[in-house]
Amino acid sequence: MAYEFGCRTAGSACDWKARGATEEEVLAKVAEHARRKHKVQAATDTLVSYLRSTLRQS
Ligand SMILES: [Zn+2]
């Protein structure tokens, strides 16, 4: 069982994806990617809850 997040799912034109065994693992990767590629300075509560809602279990 794994969680997957894709920037495309979030409406971005970015092909980057993250996979992890837990939500926390994926969210950590997403936060770092967002900071480096999308100039998002901090993962706010709003952003995190939004990301959680887009996470898919596969
Ligand atoms: Zn991206």
PDB file of the backbone (N, CA, C, O) and the ligand in Angstrom, with CONECT records:
HET     ZN  A 101       1
ATOM      1  N   MET A   1       0.842  -1.190   0.000  1.00  0.00           N
ATOM      2  CA  MET A   1       0.000   0.000   0.000  1.00  0.00           C
ATOM      3  C   MET A   1       0.882   1.246   0.000  1.00  0.00           C
ATOM      4  O   MET A   1       1.860   1.330   0.743  1.00  0.00           O
ATOM      5  N   ALA A   2       0.525   2.198  -0.833  1.00  0.00           N
ATOM      6  CA  ALA A   2       1.346   3.402  -0.918  1.00  0.00           C
ATOM      7  C   ALA A   2       0.482   4.612  -1.215  1.00  0.00           C
ATOM      8  O   ALA A   2      -0.625   4.500  -1.742  1.00  0.00           O
ATOM      9  N   TYR A   3       1.011   5.757  -0.866  1.00  0.00           N
ATOM     10  CA  TYR A   3       0.342   7.010  -1.176  1.00  0.00           C
ATOM     11  C   TYR A   3       1.065   7.659  -2.340  1.00  0.00           C
ATOM     12  O   TYR A   3       2.289   7.584  -2.446  1.00  0.00           O
ATOM     13  N   GLU A   4       0.301   8.294  -3.207  1.00  0.00           N
ATOM     14  CA  GLU A   4       0.910   8.952  -4.349  1.00  0.00           C
ATOM     15  C   GLU A   4       0.352  10.355  -4.509  1.00  0.00           C
ATOM     16  O   GLU A   4      -0.847  10.588  -4.359  1.00  0.00           O
ATOM     17  N   PHE A   5       1.240  11.275  -4.816  1.00  0.00           N
ATOM     18  CA  PHE A   5       0.820  12.644  -5.100  1.00  0.00           C
ATOM     19  C   PHE A   5       1.449  13.083  -6.409  1.00  0.00           C
ATOM     20  O   PHE A   5       2.634  12.845  -6.642  1.00  0.00           O
ATOM     21  N   GLY A   6       0.666  13.719  -7.262  1.00  0.00           N
ATOM     22  CA  GLY A   6       1.208  14.283  -8.490  1.00  0.00           C
ATOM     23  C   GLY A   6       0.866  15.755  -8.569  1.00  0.00           C
ATOM     24  O   GLY A   6      -0.264  16.151  -8.284  1.00  0.00           O
ATOM     25  N   CYS A   7       1.838  16.568  -8.955  1.00  0.00           N
ATOM     26  CA  CYS A   7       1.577  18.004  -9.111  1.00  0.00           C
ATOM     27  C   CYS A   7       0.426  18.234 -10.088  1.00  0.00           C
ATOM     28  O   CYS A   7      -0.356  19.172  -9.934  1.00  0.00           O
ATOM     29  N   ARG A   8       0.336  17.378 -11.079  1.00  0.00           N
ATOM     30  CA  ARG A   8      -0.709  17.516 -12.084  1.00  0.00           C
ATOM     31  C   ARG A   8      -2.101  17.376 -11.451  1.00  0.00           C
ATOM     32  O   ARG A   8      -3.051  18.048 -11.850  1.00  0.00           O
ATOM     33  N   THR A   9      -2.192  16.503 -10.472  1.00  0.00           N
ATOM     34  CA  THR A   9      -3.447  16.325  -9.740  1.00  0.00           C
ATOM     35  C   THR A   9      -3.864  17.629  -9.071  1.00  0.00           C
ATOM     36  O   THR A   9      -5.050  17.938  -8.955  1.00  0.00           O
ATOM     37  N   ALA A  10      -2.866  18.380  -8.637  1.00  0.00           N
ATOM     38  CA  ALA A  10      -3.127  19.637  -7.936  1.00  0.00           C
ATOM     39  C   ALA A  10      -3.310  20.798  -8.904  1.00  0.00           C
ATOM     40  O   ALA A  10      -3.396  21.953  -8.486  1.00  0.00           O
ATOM     41  N   GLY A  11      -3.369  20.492 -10.202  1.00  0.00           N
ATOM     42  CA  GLY A  11      -3.639  21.530 -11.177  1.00  0.00           C
ATOM     43  C   GLY A  11      -2.407  22.210 -11.726  1.00  0.00           C
ATOM     44  O   GLY A  11      -2.510  23.210 -12.437  1.00  0.00           O
ATOM     45  N   SER A  12      -1.230  21.672 -11.402  1.00  0.00           N
ATOM     46  CA  SER A  12       0.005  22.251 -11.914  1.00  0.00           C
ATOM     47  C   SER A  12       0.391  21.585 -13.233  1.00  0.00           C
ATOM     48  O   SER A  12       0.009  20.444 -13.492  1.00  0.00           O
ATOM     49  N   ALA A  13       1.135  22.287 -14.051  1.00  0.00           N
ATOM     50  CA  ALA A  13       1.599  21.730 -15.328  1.00  0.00           C
ATOM     51  C   ALA A  13       2.898  20.958 -15.137  1.00  0.00           C
ATOM     52  O   ALA A  13       3.636  20.709 -16.091  1.00  0.00           O
ATOM     53  N   CYS A  14       3.157  20.591 -13.913  1.00  0.00           N
ATOM     54  CA  CYS A  14       4.402  19.935 -13.535  1.00  0.00           C
ATOM     55  C   CYS A  14       4.181  18.422 -13.494  1.00  0.00           C
ATOM     56  O   CYS A  14       3.160  17.955 -12.989  1.00  0.00           O
ATOM     57  N   ASP A  15       5.129  17.664 -14.022  1.00  0.00           N
ATOM     58  CA  ASP A  15       4.976  16.203 -14.098  1.00  0.00           C
ATOM     59  C   ASP A  15       5.514  15.457 -12.882  1.00  0.00           C
ATOM     60  O   ASP A  15       5.509  14.227 -12.842  1.00  0.00           O
ATOM     61  N   TRP A  16       5.973  16.208 -11.903  1.00  0.00           N
ATOM     62  CA  TRP A  16       6.596  15.596 -10.730  1.00  0.00           C
ATOM     63  C   TRP A  16       5.588  14.786  -9.917  1.00  0.00           C
ATOM     64  O   TRP A  16       4.429  15.174  -9.767  1.00  0.00           O
ATOM     65  N   LYS A  17       6.057  13.659  -9.399  1.00  0.00           N
ATOM     66  CA  LYS A  17       5.208  12.820  -8.549  1.00  0.00           C
ATOM     67  C   LYS A  17       5.991  12.350  -7.343  1.00  0.00           C
ATOM     68  O   LYS A  17       7.215  12.230  -7.379  1.00  0.00           O
ATOM     69  N   ALA A  18       5.261  12.086  -6.278  1.00  0.00           N
ATOM     70  CA  ALA A  18       5.885  11.550  -5.079  1.00  0.00           C
ATOM     71  C   ALA A  18       5.117  10.314  -4.635  1.00  0.00           C
ATOM     72  O   ALA A  18       3.892  10.244  -4.742  1.00  0.00           O
ATOM     73  N   ARG A  19       5.870   9.343  -4.136  1.00  0.00           N
ATOM     74  CA  ARG A  19       5.236   8.157  -3.578  1.00  0.00           C
ATOM     75  C   ARG A  19       5.834   7.874  -2.212  1.00  0.00           C
ATOM     76  O   ARG A  19       7.008   8.146  -1.958  1.00  0.00           O
ATOM     77  N   GLY A  20       5.011   7.327  -1.346  1.00  0.00           N
ATOM     78  CA  GLY A  20       5.529   6.986  -0.035  1.00  0.00           C
ATOM     79  C   GLY A  20       4.597   6.009   0.657  1.00  0.00           C
ATOM     80  O   GLY A  20       3.452   5.820   0.248  1.00  0.00           O
ATOM     81  N   ALA A  21       5.106   5.395   1.709  1.00  0.00           N
ATOM     82  CA  ALA A  21       4.318   4.407   2.439  1.00  0.00           C
ATOM     83  C   ALA A  21       3.317   5.060   3.373  1.00  0.00           C
ATOM     84  O   ALA A  21       2.308   4.457   3.739  1.00  0.00           O
ATOM     85  N   THR A  22       3.606   6.306   3.758  1.00  0.00           N
ATOM     86  CA  THR A  22       2.719   7.018   4.677  1.00  0.00           C
ATOM     87  C   THR A  22       2.421   8.416   4.137  1.00  0.00           C
ATOM     88  O   THR A  22       3.160   8.940   3.304  1.00  0.00           O
ATOM     89  N   GLU A  23       1.338   9.007   4.618  1.00  0.00           N
ATOM     90  CA  GLU A  23       0.996  10.378   4.229  1.00  0.00           C
ATOM     91  C   GLU A  23       2.128  11.332   4.592  1.00  0.00           C
ATOM     92  O   GLU A  23       2.481  12.223   3.819  1.00  0.00           O
ATOM     93  N   GLU A  24       2.693  11.129   5.789  1.00  0.00           N
ATOM     94  CA  GLU A  24       3.747  12.019   6.263  1.00  0.00           C
ATOM     95  C   GLU A  24       4.952  12.008   5.339  1.00  0.00           C
ATOM     96  O   GLU A  24       5.555  13.047   5.070  1.00  0.00           O
ATOM     97  N   GLU A  25       5.299  10.810   4.853  1.00  0.00           N
ATOM     98  CA  GLU A  25       6.449  10.673   3.963  1.00  0.00           C
ATOM     99  C   GLU A  25       6.210  11.437   2.662  1.00  0.00           C
ATOM    100  O   GLU A  25       7.080  12.163   2.181  1.00  0.00           O
ATOM    101  N   VAL A  26       5.020  11.259   2.109  1.00  0.00           N
ATOM    102  CA  VAL A  26       4.701  11.945   0.859  1.00  0.00           C
ATOM    103  C   VAL A  26       4.629  13.449   1.065  1.00  0.00           C
ATOM    104  O   VAL A  26       5.144  14.216   0.251  1.00  0.00           O
ATOM    105  N   LEU A  27       3.994  13.873   2.149  1.00  0.00           N
ATOM    106  CA  LEU A  27       3.855  15.305   2.403  1.00  0.00           C
ATOM    107  C   LEU A  27       5.206  15.972   2.589  1.00  0.00           C
ATOM    108  O   LEU A  27       5.395  17.119   2.185  1.00  0.00           O
ATOM    109  N   ALA A  28       6.157  15.253   3.205  1.00  0.00           N
ATOM    110  CA  ALA A  28       7.501  15.803   3.388  1.00  0.00           C
ATOM    111  C   ALA A  28       8.174  16.013   2.039  1.00  0.00           C
ATOM    112  O   ALA A  28       8.827  17.033   1.817  1.00  0.00           O
ATOM    113  N   LYS A  29       8.015  15.046   1.141  1.00  0.00           N
ATOM    114  CA  LYS A  29       8.605  15.172  -0.195  1.00  0.00           C
ATOM    115  C   LYS A  29       7.952  16.302  -0.972  1.00  0.00           C
ATOM    116  O   LYS A  29       8.622  17.069  -1.663  1.00  0.00           O
ATOM    117  N   VAL A  30       6.617  16.396  -0.847  1.00  0.00           N
ATOM    118  CA  VAL A  30       5.884  17.441  -1.551  1.00  0.00           C
ATOM    119  C   VAL A  30       6.298  18.823  -1.045  1.00  0.00           C
ATOM    120  O   VAL A  30       6.473  19.752  -1.833  1.00  0.00           O
ATOM    121  N   ALA A  31       6.451  18.950   0.265  1.00  0.00           N
ATOM    122  CA  ALA A  31       6.836  20.237   0.841  1.00  0.00           C
ATOM    123  C   ALA A  31       8.196  20.672   0.303  1.00  0.00           C
ATOM    124  O   ALA A  31       8.390  21.844  -0.021  1.00  0.00           O
ATOM    125  N   GLU A  32       9.125  19.744   0.209  1.00  0.00           N
ATOM    126  CA  GLU A  32      10.457  20.087  -0.293  1.00  0.00           C
ATOM    127  C   GLU A  32      10.403  20.455  -1.779  1.00  0.00           C
ATOM    128  O   GLU A  32      11.022  21.425  -2.215  1.00  0.00           O
ATOM    129  N   HIS A  33       9.656  19.667  -2.538  1.00  0.00           N
ATOM    130  CA  HIS A  33       9.516  19.941  -3.970  1.00  0.00           C
ATOM    131  C   HIS A  33       8.852  21.298  -4.198  1.00  0.00           C
ATOM    132  O   HIS A  33       9.287  22.073  -5.050  1.00  0.00           O
ATOM    133  N   ALA A  34       7.802  21.577  -3.439  1.00  0.00           N
ATOM    134  CA  ALA A  34       7.076  22.838  -3.592  1.00  0.00           C
ATOM    135  C   ALA A  34       7.995  24.024  -3.302  1.00  0.00           C
ATOM    136  O   ALA A  34       7.914  25.066  -3.953  1.00  0.00           O
ATOM    137  N   ARG A  35       8.872  23.842  -2.310  1.00  0.00           N
ATOM    138  CA  ARG A  35       9.793  24.909  -1.936  1.00  0.00           C
ATOM    139  C   ARG A  35      10.820  25.147  -3.049  1.00  0.00           C
ATOM    140  O   ARG A  35      11.126  26.288  -3.395  1.00  0.00           O
ATOM    141  N   ARG A  36      11.341  24.053  -3.597  1.00  0.00           N
ATOM    142  CA  ARG A  36      12.397  24.190  -4.600  1.00  0.00           C
ATOM    143  C   ARG A  36      11.881  24.586  -5.976  1.00  0.00           C
ATOM    144  O   ARG A  36      12.487  25.417  -6.653  1.00  0.00           O
ATOM    145  N   LYS A  37      10.771  24.000  -6.388  1.00  0.00           N
ATOM    146  CA  LYS A  37      10.302  24.193  -7.760  1.00  0.00           C
ATOM    147  C   LYS A  37       9.203  25.221  -7.912  1.00  0.00           C
ATOM    148  O   LYS A  37       9.072  25.853  -8.960  1.00  0.00           O
ATOM    149  N   HIS A  38       8.407  25.387  -6.856  1.00  0.00           N
ATOM    150  CA  HIS A  38       7.246  26.260  -7.000  1.00  0.00           C
ATOM    151  C   HIS A  38       7.305  27.473  -6.089  1.00  0.00           C
ATOM    152  O   HIS A  38       6.326  28.207  -5.949  1.00  0.00           O
ATOM    153  N   LYS A  39       8.470  27.677  -5.466  1.00  0.00           N
ATOM    154  CA  LYS A  39       8.688  28.859  -4.623  1.00  0.00           C
ATOM    155  C   LYS A  39       7.665  28.977  -3.503  1.00  0.00           C
ATOM    156  O   LYS A  39       7.330  30.081  -3.073  1.00  0.00           O
ATOM    157  N   VAL A  40       7.173  27.843  -3.033  1.00  0.00           N
ATOM    158  CA  VAL A  40       6.273  27.839  -1.885  1.00  0.00           C
ATOM    159  C   VAL A  40       7.134  27.769  -0.637  1.00  0.00           C
ATOM    160  O   VAL A  40       7.829  26.780  -0.406  1.00  0.00           O
ATOM    161  N   GLN A  41       7.085  28.815   0.159  1.00  0.00           N
ATOM    162  CA  GLN A  41       8.000  28.938   1.280  1.00  0.00           C
ATOM    163  C   GLN A  41       7.707  28.001   2.440  1.00  0.00           C
ATOM    164  O   GLN A  41       8.628  27.484   3.072  1.00  0.00           O
ATOM    165  N   ALA A  42       6.450  27.784   2.718  1.00  0.00           N
ATOM    166  CA  ALA A  42       6.119  26.952   3.864  1.00  0.00           C
ATOM    167  C   ALA A  42       4.848  26.155   3.590  1.00  0.00           C
ATOM    168  O   ALA A  42       3.930  26.626   2.919  1.00  0.00           O
ATOM    169  N   ALA A  43       4.820  24.949   4.121  1.00  0.00           N
ATOM    170  CA  ALA A  43       3.616  24.132   3.991  1.00  0.00           C
ATOM    171  C   ALA A  43       2.648  24.543   5.082  1.00  0.00           C
ATOM    172  O   ALA A  43       2.756  24.093   6.223  1.00  0.00           O
ATOM    173  N   THR A  44       1.709  25.394   4.730  1.00  0.00           N
ATOM    174  CA  THR A  44       0.729  25.861   5.704  1.00  0.00           C
ATOM    175  C   THR A  44      -0.304  24.765   5.979  1.00  0.00           C
ATOM    176  O   THR A  44      -0.402  23.785   5.241  1.00  0.00           O
ATOM    177  N   ASP A  45      -1.063  24.951   7.043  1.00  0.00           N
ATOM    178  CA  ASP A  45      -2.105  23.980   7.382  1.00  0.00           C
ATOM    179  C   ASP A  45      -3.094  23.818   6.237  1.00  0.00           C
ATOM    180  O   ASP A  45      -3.546  22.712   5.939  1.00  0.00           O
ATOM    181  N   THR A  46      -3.422  24.935   5.602  1.00  0.00           N
ATOM    182  CA  THR A  46      -4.360  24.893   4.480  1.00  0.00           C
ATOM    183  C   THR A  46      -3.793  24.061   3.344  1.00  0.00           C
ATOM    184  O   THR A  46      -4.495  23.242   2.749  1.00  0.00           O
ATOM    185  N   LEU A  47      -2.518  24.277   3.047  1.00  0.00           N
ATOM    186  CA  LEU A  47      -1.877  23.541   1.972  1.00  0.00           C
ATOM    187  C   LEU A  47      -1.802  22.054   2.306  1.00  0.00           C
ATOM    188  O   LEU A  47      -2.084  21.198   1.467  1.00  0.00           O
ATOM    189  N   VAL A  48      -1.422  21.768   3.535  1.00  0.00           N
ATOM    190  CA  VAL A  48      -1.295  20.375   3.945  1.00  0.00           C
ATOM    191  C   VAL A  48      -2.635  19.647   3.873  1.00  0.00           C
ATOM    192  O   VAL A  48      -2.702  18.513   3.398  1.00  0.00           O
ATOM    193  N   SER A  49      -3.704  20.297   4.343  1.00  0.00           N
ATOM    194  CA  SER A  49      -5.010  19.630   4.301  1.00  0.00           C
ATOM    195  C   SER A  49      -5.475  19.460   2.860  1.00  0.00           C
ATOM    196  O   SER A  49      -6.135  18.479   2.518  1.00  0.00           O
ATOM    197  N   TYR A  50      -5.119  20.435   2.015  1.00  0.00           N
ATOM    198  CA  TYR A  50      -5.459  20.302   0.602  1.00  0.00           C
ATOM    199  C   TYR A  50      -4.702  19.125  -0.014  1.00  0.00           C
ATOM    200  O   TYR A  50      -5.279  18.316  -0.741  1.00  0.00           O
ATOM    201  N   LEU A  51      -3.420  19.040   0.282  1.00  0.00           N
ATOM    202  CA  LEU A  51      -2.608  17.948  -0.255  1.00  0.00           C
ATOM    203  C   LEU A  51      -3.127  16.602   0.210  1.00  0.00           C
ATOM    204  O   LEU A  51      -3.199  15.646  -0.562  1.00  0.00           O
ATOM    205  N   ARG A  52      -3.489  16.540   1.489  1.00  0.00           N
ATOM    206  CA  ARG A  52      -4.048  15.293   2.024  1.00  0.00           C
ATOM    207  C   ARG A  52      -5.282  14.860   1.230  1.00  0.00           C
ATOM    208  O   ARG A  52      -5.480  13.675   0.965  1.00  0.00           O
ATOM    209  N   SER A  53      -6.105  15.843   0.858  1.00  0.00           N
ATOM    210  CA  SER A  53      -7.341  15.516   0.143  1.00  0.00           C
ATOM    211  C   SER A  53      -7.059  15.012  -1.270  1.00  0.00           C
ATOM    212  O   SER A  53      -7.887  14.319  -1.861  1.00  0.00           O
ATOM    213  N   THR A  54      -5.884  15.363  -1.815  1.00  0.00           N
ATOM    214  CA  THR A  54      -5.549  14.937  -3.163  1.00  0.00           C
ATOM    215  C   THR A  54      -4.737  13.642  -3.176  1.00  0.00           C
ATOM    216  O   THR A  54      -4.538  13.030  -4.225  1.00  0.00           O
ATOM    217  N   LEU A  55      -4.274  13.238  -1.996  1.00  0.00           N
ATOM    218  CA  LEU A  55      -3.467  12.019  -1.929  1.00  0.00           C
ATOM    219  C   LEU A  55      -4.321  10.811  -2.272  1.00  0.00           C
ATOM    220  O   LEU A  55      -5.462  10.686  -1.826  1.00  0.00           O
ATOM    221  N   ARG A  56      -3.759   9.944  -3.054  1.00  0.00           N
ATOM    222  CA  ARG A  56      -4.487   8.742  -3.425  1.00  0.00           C
ATOM    223  C   ARG A  56      -3.758   7.517  -2.908  1.00  0.00           C
ATOM    224  O   ARG A  56      -2.535   7.408  -2.983  1.00  0.00           O
ATOM    225  N   GLN A  57      -4.535   6.621  -2.392  1.00  0.00           N
ATOM    226  CA  GLN A  57      -3.972   5.381  -1.903  1.00  0.00           C
ATOM    227  C   GLN A  57      -3.986   4.376  -3.053  1.00  0.00           C
ATOM    228  O   GLN A  57      -4.997   4.205  -3.733  1.00  0.00           O
ATOM    229  N   SER A  58      -2.867   3.729  -3.254  1.00  0.00           N
ATOM    230  CA  SER A  58      -2.829   2.767  -4.341  1.00  0.00           C
ATOM    231  C   SER A  58      -2.192   1.465  -3.875  1.00  0.00           C
ATOM    232  O   SER A  58      -2.070   0.522  -4.657  1.00  0.00           O
TER     233      SER A  58
HETATM  234 ZN    ZN A 101       5.739  20.344  -9.123  1.00  0.00          ZN2+
END
